[in-house]
Amino acid sequence: ACLRGEPGGGAVRVFYLPGAREPFSPAAPAYAAQVRKDLFMNALRGGVWGTYRHLPLVDSAEVQLQVEHAYVNTQTRGDLASLRWIESPMRYASEAPLAPDTELCRVYCAPLNFRDIMLATGKLPPDALPGNLAGQECILGLEFSGRAADGKRVMGMVAARGLATTVIADSNFLWEVPAKWTLEEAATVPVAYATAYYALCVRGRMRRGETVLVHAGTGGVGQAAIAIALHAGCTVYTTVGTAEKRAFLRERFPALSDAHIGNSRDTSFEQLVRRSTRGRGVDLVLNSLAGDKLQASVRCLAEGGRFLEIGKLDLSKDSSLGMSIFLKNTTFHGILLDALFEAAGDDGDKSAVVRCMNEGLQSGAVRPLPSTVFGDQQLEQAFRYMATGKHIGKVVLRVRDEEAPGARPTPKLVAALPRTYMHPAKVYVLVGGLGGFGLELGKWLVARGATRLVLTSRSGVRTGYQAWCVQHWRRLGVRVLVSTADCSSPAGARALLTEAAALGPVGGIFNLAAVLKDAYLENQTPEYFEEVAKPKVDGTRALDAASRELAPELDYFVAFSSVSCGRGNPGQTNYGYANSVMERLCERRQADGLPALAVQWGAIGEVGMIVEQMGGDDTVVGGTVPQRIASCMEALGTMMALPHPVAASMVLADKQRRAAAPTQDLVHVVANVLGIKDPSKVSETSNLAELGMDSLMGAEIKQTLERGYDVVLGVQEIRGLTFARLRAMSGGGGDADAAAGAPAAS
């Protein structure tokens, strides 16, 4: 392919004849008919003629596998329509020892919490989460019910990753499910009651006879708090948003006075509290409201009152509170249940919450909450339903059905997007691993679960950045070995894999090594070909042979090829040849039933030999422009999960600046967010506010417009959008304002 771009290259014709029975001759009967077709590339395999072509992979977003271990997340942050099951690394959890005081549990039911809605819709940034969760994909879900490893029915809480098929849970936050409860009922209990106990009893130090204001009384935490407060002999005030919810509370809590139920949609509850308490106020406020309703709630506090804030919106926005409220000797508590997951098992607050839960289960103060249940494939519907705020109690995702009493649980499979993960007990060898691309690959492997790396380099660690990466990985608990073994010889390859095997079984081999000696074919020399072929041809052959004997548990054998082989690049005939040999070796390995993948990379942005030696991020190589590292790693994960021996990832130069056309009409995207099934039946002149758009929907629509359509509008502008204008924006026509907001193509 490289020759075609060189002077006279148009006359070149290639015949690839592995295992051919007859010597090639253009006049030979076996080849004459194919020669007359005058094709550039001709390949004969199994008696059938073919050629080499780049065929698009099936959209990875549509490829799903039946897996036992998976979690739920959005593919695009802020877009609920992109919620999917994604394969999780939990498949390796049963093979590695668990941390002390943790248990591996199968999830049967996983409730949604408001934090999940805030994260999925993009209103709460992941960096607002505790610990190291911000950089991880699996962050949704705080609670579950299911079975422990011994089959015992349990309910529990986790810091994150609860919306999954399997979880590793803190033993302190696991409770055995009462015999009379179903797992569906049990799932509604942990977070709601633990939050209420933590707020009211541990932080608020609620005492018998005190008065308590509980906002959003029909929510999970609201109902739990009302139950706990009434059981403790307190007077309860609460707020709801609809008459239906008011009636529900009166039925569920007969001891709750109808005169003590206010409106959560405005600040009128302040006057209700002042009037009912004769101006004194309440001793405790359990608040989840924001903005002016939060300020009104603060004003409801009595002398010495305790304000218990469980909402995260105002906290994450750093909203002002005002200091004058503290003149009444009040206290303000940010109630972050998340903090207890970081605490040690003997932490006072953590132990107190566990003790309160145990006492509540024994006394009957803790009882299941009403719930709305969705199936495991109704992810978007469940999240949208909870985002509307119309639910009473909990919204629960049923991951699997509970077996009949005495039945033995069997593995449950779900359709999930495949993800590539590394086995924590295996070793991953990166030939050329101290180069720019190699270090980025090392970061990705560690992020995907690798704990043992072997990096090869002829000169060892020689830059500050290389040393920093190695030290950083070691601080994370990764065992890193830097080897100077030359694997381009059989002896060197065996020595390298023997070194690696001292750390554990070899799970992956990645050959990134490369040398460039560019020249037109007429100026090439045998020495140039040998130098370029040594790391790729000789190295890959030697690693192939050595791994067949010394790496029996190998999962991945990945050779980094180049677009110079796949599409051709003038002056790189030797480089294209070397990469082609690697690709044929990978095809042979796969035919032998062994793992193998050759990746034809285009130019790599930010790091990499091509950019370093041939220019900046605008360099065009083989008709491609540099691909960002993050995109490369995402593509690599996809390719490693698929069965093709040769795959390619590149950004074509002629398509770089072409705006990607939205995959769905803008009108239907917005209608889906609003829950409108048939937008044709909606008035073209009704604006989104009139159609029932709330703040969460507005935030999702705003992010969708900006990310998918390059349209930037303010909140009020979005509220005033009509379907007529959306249609004009989607089609690029209509009035001047609509056209100005439409996505631009260049």
Residue pairs with C-beta under 8 A, 6 or more apart in sequence:
1 41
1 564
1 565
1 566
1 567
1 568
1 576
2 564
2 568
2 569
2 570
2 571
2 572
2 573
2 575
2 576
3 9
3 12
3 521
3 568
3 573
4 10
4 12
4 40
4 568
5 568
5 569
5 570
6 520
6 521
6 570
6 571
6 573
7 520
9 570
12 40
13 35
13 38
13 39
13 40
13 42
14 40
14 41
14 42
15 24
15 31
15 34
15 42
15 43
15 44
16 41
16 42
16 43
16 44
17 24
17 43
17 44
18 44
18 45
18 584
20 30
20 44
21 30
22 28
22 30
22 31
24 31
25 31
26 32
26 35
34 42
34 44
34 49
39 51
41 51
41 52
42 49
42 51
43 49
43 50
43 51
43 52
44 50
52 566
54 566
54 567
54 648
57 638
57 639
57 642
57 644
57 647
60 417
60 418
60 638
61 75
61 84
61 417
63 417
63 418
63 642
64 85
64 415
64 416
64 417
64 418
65 87
65 415
65 416
65 417
65 418
66 413
66 414
66 415
66 416
67 87
67 91
67 413
67 414
67 416
67 418
68 91
68 165
68 166
68 411
68 412
68 413
69 87
69 88
69 89
69 90
69 91
69 93
69 164
69 165
69 166
70 85
70 86
70 87
70 88
70 164
70 165
70 414
70 416
71 85
71 86
71 88
71 137
71 138
71 140
71 141
71 161
71 163
71 164
71 165
72 83
72 84
72 85
72 86
72 140
72 141
72 163
72 164
72 379
72 397
73 83
73 84
73 86
73 137
73 138
73 139
73 140
74 80
74 82
74 83
74 84
74 120
75 82
75 83
75 84
75 417
76 82
76 707
77 120
77 122
77 703
78 120
78 121
78 122
78 699
78 700
78 703
78 704
78 707
79 700
79 703
79 704
79 707
79 708
80 120
80 121
80 380
80 383
80 384
80 387
80 673
80 700
81 380
81 669
81 672
81 673
83 120
83 379
83 380
83 383
84 379
84 416
84 417
85 376
85 379
85 414
85 415
85 416
85 417
86 137
86 138
86 416
86 417
86 419
87 416
87 417
87 418
87 419
87 421
88 138
88 164
88 165
88 166
88 419
89 419
89 421
89 448
89 449
90 104
90 164
90 165
90 166
90 167
90 168
91 421
92 421
92 423
92 424
92 425
92 449
93 104
93 166
93 168
94 104
95 423
95 425
96 424
96 425
98 104
98 168
99 168
101 170
101 171
101 172
101 345
102 168
102 169
102 170
102 171
103 148
103 149
103 168
103 169
103 171
103 174
104 148
104 149
104 166
104 167
104 168
105 144
105 146
105 147
105 148
105 149
105 154
105 156
105 166
105 167
105 168
105 169
105 174
106 146
106 147
106 165
106 166
106 400
106 409
106 412
107 144
107 145
107 146
107 162
107 164
107 165
107 166
107 167
107 399
107 400
108 144
108 145
108 146
108 147
108 183
108 184
108 187
108 398
108 399
108 400
108 401
108 402
109 144
109 145
109 146
109 183
109 184
109 186
109 187
109 373
109 396
109 397
109 398
109 399
110 141
110 143
110 144
110 162
110 163
110 164
110 187
110 396
110 397
110 399
111 142
111 143
111 144
111 187
111 188
111 191
111 220
111 371
111 394
111 395
111 396
111 397
112 141
112 163
112 382
112 383
112 386
112 394
112 395
112 396
112 397
113 141
113 142
113 143
113 191
113 220
114 219
114 288
114 386
115 124
115 142
115 312
116 140
116 141
116 142
116 163
116 383
117 383
117 386
117 387
117 696
118 124
118 312
118 313
119 126
119 129
119 139
119 140
120 140
120 383
121 387
121 696
121 699
121 700
121 703
122 699
122 700
122 703
123 313
123 696
123 699
124 312
124 313
124 316
125 134
125 316
126 133
126 134
126 135
126 139
127 134
128 312
128 316
129 139
129 160
129 338
130 159
130 336
130 338
130 339
130 341
130 342
131 159
131 341
131 342
133 139
133 159
133 160
135 447
136 160
138 160
138 161
138 164
139 160
139 161
140 160
140 161
140 162
140 163
141 158
141 160
141 161
141 162
141 163
141 164
141 167
142 157
142 158
142 159
142 160
142 162
142 191
142 337
143 155
143 156
143 157
143 158
143 162
143 187
143 190
143 191
144 155
144 156
144 158
144 162
144 164
144 167
144 169
144 187
144 190
145 153
145 154
145 155
145 156
145 177
145 183
145 184
145 186
145 187
146 153
146 154
146 155
146 167
146 183
146 399
147 153
147 154
147 409
148 154
148 174
151 409
152 176
153 176
153 177
153 183
153 186
154 169
154 174
154 175
154 176
154 177
155 174
155 175
155 177
155 183
155 186
155 187
155 189
155 190
156 167
156 169
156 170
156 173
156 174
156 175
156 190
157 169
157 170
157 173
157 190
157 191
157 194
157 337
157 341
158 167
158 168
158 169
158 170
158 173
158 341
159 338
159 341
159 342
161 167
163 397
164 399
165 399
165 400
165 412
165 414
170 341
170 345
172 345
172 350
172 354
173 190
173 194
173 340
173 341
173 354
175 189
175 190
175 357
175 358
175 361
177 183
177 186
178 186
178 361
181 368
182 402
183 402
184 371
184 373
184 396
184 398
184 402
185 368
185 371
186 368
187 371
187 394
187 396
188 220
188 368
188 369
188 370
188 371
188 393
188 394
188 396
189 224
189 366
189 368
189 369
191 220
191 221
191 337
192 220
192 221
192 223
192 224
192 369
192 394
193 224
193 228
193 357
193 360
193 366
194 337
194 353
194 357
195 221
195 224
195 310
195 335
195 337
196 221
196 224
196 225
196 227
196 228
196 286
197 228
197 353
197 356
197 357
197 360
198 335
198 337
198 340
198 349
198 352
198 353
199 225
199 286
199 308
199 310
199 333
199 335
200 206
200 212
200 225
200 228
200 229
200 284
200 286
200 308
201 228
201 352
201 356
202 349
202 352
202 353
202 356
203 306
203 308
203 333
203 335
203 349
204 284
204 286
204 306
204 308
204 333
205 306
206 212
206 229
206 232
206 234
206 283
206 284
207 232
208 232
208 233
208 234
209 233
209 234
209 235
210 234
210 235
210 283
210 284
211 234
211 235
211 236
211 237
211 277
211 282
211 283
211 284
211 302
212 225
212 229
212 234
212 235
212 236
212 237
212 282
212 283
212 284
212 285
212 286
213 237
213 238
213 239
213 269
213 273
213 282
213 284
213 285
213 286
213 297
213 300
214 222
214 225
214 226
214 229
214 236
214 237
214 238
214 239
214 286
215 222
215 238
215 239
215 264
215 285
215 286
215 287
215 288
215 289
215 293
215 297
216 222
216 239
216 240
216 241
216 264
216 288
216 289
217 223
217 226
217 238
217 239
217 240
217 245
217 249
217 261
218 240
218 245
218 248
218 249
218 392
218 393
219 288
219 393
220 369
220 393
220 394
221 286
221 288
221 310
222 238
222 286
222 288
223 252
223 369
223 393
224 366
224 369
225 286
226 236
226 238
226 249
226 253
226 256
227 253
227 365
227 366
227 367
228 360
228 365
229 236
230 236
230 253
230 255
230 256
231 360
231 363
231 365
235 260
236 253
236 256
236 260
237 260
237 261
237 262
237 269
237 272
237 273
237 276
237 282
238 249
238 256
238 260
238 261
238 262
239 261
239 262
239 263
239 264
239 269
239 289
240 246
240 249
240 261
240 262
240 263
240 264
241 263
241 264
241 265
241 389
245 392
246 258
246 261
248 370
248 392
249 256
249 261
250 256
250 258
250 261
252 370
259 276
260 272
260 276
262 268
262 269
262 272
262 273
263 269
264 289
264 293
266 293
267 292
267 293
267 296
269 296
269 297
269 300
270 296
270 297
270 299
270 300
273 281
273 282
273 300
274 281
274 300
277 302
280 302
280 303
281 299
281 300
281 301
281 302
281 303
281 305
282 300
282 301
282 302
282 305
283 302
283 304
283 305
283 306
284 305
284 306
284 307
284 308
285 297
285 298
285 300
285 301
285 305
285 306
285 307
285 308
286 308
286 310
287 294
287 297
287 307
287 308
287 309
287 310
287 311
288 310
288 311
289 297
289 311
290 311
290 313
290 314
290 319
291 314
291 319
294 309
294 311
294 314
294 319
295 322
297 307
298 307
298 321
298 322
298 325
299 325
301 307
301 325
301 328
301 330
302 328
303 328
303 329
303 330
304 328
304 329
304 330
305 328
305 330
305 331
306 330
306 331
306 333
307 325
307 330
307 331
307 332
307 333
308 333
308 335
309 315
309 332
309 333
309 334
309 335
310 335
315 334
321 332
325 332
326 332
340 347
340 349
340 350
340 353
343 349
343 350
344 350
345 351
357 366
359 365
360 366
369 393
369 394
370 392
370 393
370 394
371 393
371 394
371 395
371 396
372 385
372 391
372 392
372 393
372 394
372 395
372 396
373 396
373 397
373 398
374 381
374 382
374 385
374 395
374 396
374 397
374 398
375 397
375 398
376 397
376 398
376 399
376 400
376 414
377 415
378 397
379 397
382 395
382 397
384 673
384 675
385 391
385 395
386 395
387 694
387 696
387 697
388 675
388 694
389 694
399 412
399 414
400 412
403 409
418 638
418 641
418 642
419 448
419 637
419 641
420 448
420 636
420 637
420 638
420 640
420 641
421 448
421 449
422 428
422 445
422 448
422 449
422 450
422 507
422 508
423 449
423 507
423 555
424 449
424 450
424 451
425 451
425 452
425 504
425 505
426 450
426 452
426 504
426 505
426 506
426 507
426 508
426 553
426 555
427 452
427 453
427 454
427 500
427 501
427 503
427 504
427 505
427 506
427 507
427 508
428 445
428 450
428 452
428 453
428 454
428 506
428 507
428 508
428 509
428 510
428 556
429 454
429 456
429 496
429 497
429 500
429 506
429 508
429 509
429 510
430 438
430 441
430 442
430 445
430 453
430 454
430 455
430 456
430 510
430 512
431 456
431 487
431 496
431 509
431 510
431 511
431 512
431 513
431 535
431 539
431 543
432 438
432 456
432 457
432 511
432 512
432 513
432 514
432 535
433 439
433 441
433 442
433 453
433 454
433 455
433 456
433 457
433 510
433 512
434 455
434 456
434 457
434 460
434 461
434 462
434 466
434 482
435 457
435 512
435 607
435 608
435 609
436 606
436 607
436 608
436 609
436 612
437 512
437 560
437 604
437 607
437 608
437 609
437 629
437 632
438 455
438 512
439 465
439 466
439 469
439 607
440 607
440 629
440 632
440 633
441 510
441 512
441 633
441 636
442 453
442 455
442 469
442 473
443 469
444 633
444 636
444 637
445 453
445 508
446 453
446 473
446 476
446 478
448 637
450 478
451 477
451 478
451 479
452 478
452 479
452 503
452 504
453 473
453 478
453 479
453 480
453 481
454 480
454 481
454 482
454 483
454 496
454 499
454 500
454 503
455 470
455 480
455 481
455 482
455 483
456 482
456 483
456 484
456 485
456 487
456 496
456 513
457 482
457 483
457 484
458 484
458 486
459 484
460 482
460 484
461 467
461 470
461 482
470 480
470 482
473 480
474 480
479 503
481 499
481 500
481 503
483 496
483 499
483 500
485 492
485 493
485 495
485 496
485 499
486 492
487 493
487 496
487 539
487 542
487 543
487 546
488 534
488 535
488 538
488 539
488 542
489 538
489 542
490 542
490 545
490 546
492 542
493 539
493 542
493 543
493 545
493 546
494 546
494 550
496 543
496 546
497 506
497 543
497 546
497 547
497 550
497 551
498 550
500 506
501 550
501 551
505 551
505 552
505 553
506 547
506 550
506 551
506 553
506 554
507 553
507 554
507 555
507 556
508 554
508 555
508 556
508 557
508 558
509 543
509 547
509 551
509 554
509 556
509 557
509 558
510 556
510 558
510 559
510 560
511 535
511 536
511 539
511 540
511 543
511 558
511 559
511 560
511 582
512 560
513 535
513 536
513 539
514 535
514 536
514 560
514 562
514 575
514 609
515 531
515 532
515 534
515 535
516 532
516 572
516 575
516 609
516 613
517 524
517 528
517 531
517 532
517 574
517 575
518 571
518 572
518 575
519 528
519 571
520 570
520 571
520 573
521 573
524 573
524 574
528 574
529 574
529 577
532 574
532 575
532 577
532 578
533 574
533 577
533 578
533 581
536 559
536 578
536 579
536 581
536 582
537 578
537 581
537 582
540 559
540 581
540 582
540 585
541 585
543 557
544 557
544 585
544 589
547 554
547 557
548 594
554 594
554 595
555 595
556 595
556 597
556 640
557 586
557 589
557 594
557 595
557 596
557 597
558 596
558 597
558 598
558 599
558 636
558 640
559 582
559 583
559 585
559 586
559 596
559 597
559 598
559 599
560 598
560 599
560 601
561 579
561 580
561 582
561 583
561 598
561 599
561 600
561 601
561 646
562 572
562 575
562 576
562 579
562 600
562 601
562 622
563 569
563 600
563 601
563 602
563 603
563 621
563 622
563 623
563 624
563 648
563 650
564 572
564 575
564 576
564 579
564 621
564 622
565 575
565 576
565 577
565 579
565 580
565 583
565 600
566 600
566 622
566 648
567 600
567 622
567 623
567 624
567 650
568 576
568 622
569 575
569 576
569 621
569 622
579 598
579 600
582 598
583 598
583 600
583 645
583 646
585 596
585 598
586 596
586 597
586 598
586 645
586 646
587 596
587 645
587 646
589 595
589 596
589 645
590 596
590 643
590 645
596 645
597 639
597 640
597 644
597 645
597 646
597 647
598 645
598 646
598 647
599 636
599 639
599 647
599 648
599 649
600 646
600 647
600 648
600 649
600 650
601 627
601 632
601 648
601 649
601 650
602 621
602 622
602 624
602 625
602 626
602 627
602 648
602 649
602 650
602 651
602 652
603 610
603 611
603 614
603 619
603 620
603 621
603 622
603 624
603 625
603 626
603 627
603 650
604 610
604 611
604 626
604 627
604 629
604 632
605 611
605 617
605 626
605 627
605 628
605 629
606 617
606 626
606 628
606 629
607 629
608 626
610 619
610 621
610 626
611 617
611 619
611 626
614 621
617 625
617 626
618 625
618 626
619 625
619 626
620 653
622 650
623 652
623 653
623 654
624 650
624 651
624 652
624 653
625 651
625 652
625 653
625 656
626 651
627 635
627 649
627 650
627 651
631 649
631 651
632 649
635 649
636 649
639 647
639 649
657 746
658 745
658 746
659 710
659 743
659 744
659 745
659 746
662 669
662 708
662 709
662 730
662 743
665 730
666 705
666 709
666 726
666 727
666 729
666 730
667 679
667 723
667 726
667 727
667 730
668 679
669 704
669 708
670 688
670 701
670 704
670 721
670 723
670 726
671 677
671 679
671 682
671 723
673 697
673 700
673 701
673 704
674 688
674 691
674 692
674 693
674 697
675 692
676 682
676 691
679 723
682 691
682 723
683 723
684 722
684 723
684 724
684 727
685 722
685 724
686 722
686 723
687 719
687 720
687 721
687 722
688 697
688 698
688 701
688 718
688 719
688 720
688 721
688 722
689 719
689 720
693 701
693 718
693 719
698 715
698 718
698 719
701 718
702 713
702 715
702 718
705 711
705 712
705 713
705 718
706 712
709 729
709 730
709 742
709 743
710 743
710 744
711 729
711 741
711 742
711 743
712 741
713 721
713 741
724 734
725 734
725 735
725 737
725 738
727 734
728 734
728 735
728 738
728 739
728 742
729 738
729 739
729 741
729 742
730 742
732 739
732 742
733 739
